[in-house]
Amino acid sequence: MYNNTMVKGILFDMDGTLTDRRASAYDCYCACVGQMCDYDPLTQERIVQELMIWDQYGYVNKREVWEKLRDKHFPTLDIDYWTKYWYDNFHRYQRLMPSCLEVLDDLHKDYKLGIVTNGAHESQMAKVKSLGLHEHVDIVVTEGGFGMGKPDSGIFVHACSLLGLLGKETAFVGDMFPTDIYGAMAAECHPIWMCHDQRIVSNYAIKTICGLKELRGVLEELL
């Protein structure tokens, strides 16, 4: 059995790391726009792509996204209804990253595993359970459940403690520098930047992966 003497546990961001957040959002926006109008397919695609830009990888509050949609395309759009619809239904449109469960099960032979995710506890846990991710990790910590979120080092330290580990014994894999990488470094975890379909530009020499299958090789470099 392979065992890294430095890193004993791995914490993962969820959206954009274990799940393909961009593809999941696209599917959900397509479903929403399809219910809002009966425009031709090309026009609907244009609107969906605008939503993807306004969405900013989920950083922008959904209410603000719908307000932009109302102002540009649908003057009578019910903002409250569609905001609630998104948070009630987004878990139904989740897509896992390629080989996600296979990689988690392989890593779980040698490491303690956990998920640390920002967002409301109910909506994030709905995603976790709809994908069965809770069956492949030891812990799941949400911003809403803990009371603070990334990049506050406290949520990283708390997750590490639940695994019985220190930050220096734990790697953190995430796709966003401002929340995931910055917070992991503040908590003295080993940061691993998930690029996926992004082009990473930074002056900091952070270890990166483009897919989850690359993770074990990067962990071996931490020996």
Secondary structure, DSSP 8 states (H G I E B T S, - for coil): ----SS--EEEE--BTTTB-HHHHHHHHHHHHHHHH----HHHHHHHHHHHHHHHGGGTS-HHHHHHHHHHHT-TT--HHHHHHHHHHHGGGG--B-TTHHHHHHHHTTTSEEEEEE-S-HHHHHHHHHHHTGGGSSSEEEEHHHHS--TTSHHHHHHHHHHTT--GGGEEEEES-IIIIIHHHHHTT-EEEEE-TTS----SS--EEESSGGGHHHHHHHT-
